[in-house]
Amino acid sequence: MLYSLFSGTGISGVLVKVAGPRLILRGCEIHEPGEQPAKADGEIVIHEANVDYFQIVGS
């Protein structure tokens, strides 16, 4: 999944848990405009209010 945030940042990863309004992802890459994707260590927690939209992408 690719999560596009209101900040303009994109995060791709596997959604492993939904904890209330929080989405917990693993195996993530951070996508900043004009930059190469950067791998993220561990888990990333995103509050659903920060998500503009999400896209299901193929592997």
LINFENMO-V792018 format. One record per residue. SS is DSSP state (2 for helix, 1 for strand, 0 for the rest). PSI is psi in radians with two decimals (none if undefined). NEAR is the number of other C-alpha atoms within 12 Angstrom. Layout:
BEGIN
ss: <SS	SS>
psi: <PSI	PSI>
near: <NEAR	NEAR>
END
This chain:
BEGIN
ss: <0	1	1	1	1	0	0	0	0	1	1	1	1	1	1	1	1	1	1	0	0	1	1	1	1	1	1	1	1	1	1	0	0	0	0	0	0	1	1	0	0	0	1	1	1	1	1	2	2	2	1	1	1	1	1	0	0	0	0>
psi: <2.55	2.09	2.10	2.16	2.75	-0.40	-0.24	-0.20	2.56	2.54	2.14	2.46	-3.07	2.14	2.05	-0.33	2.56	2.07	1.59	-2.21	0.11	2.37	2.25	2.14	2.65	2.83	0.76	2.69	2.45	2.27	1.90	2.47	2.27	0.08	2.79	2.56	2.49	2.30	2.50	2.39	2.59	-2.59	2.69	2.35	2.19	2.30	2.32	-0.41	-0.33	-0.11	2.11	-0.90	2.91	2.70	2.35	2.11	2.60	2.84	none>
near: <24	26	35	26	24	17	16	17	26	30	41	33	36	27	24	18	17	16	14	12	14	18	26	26	28	23	21	27	26	28	23	18	15	10	11	12	17	18	18	18	13	14	22	26	27	31	19	20	17	21	23	19	19	22	17	15	12	9	8>
END
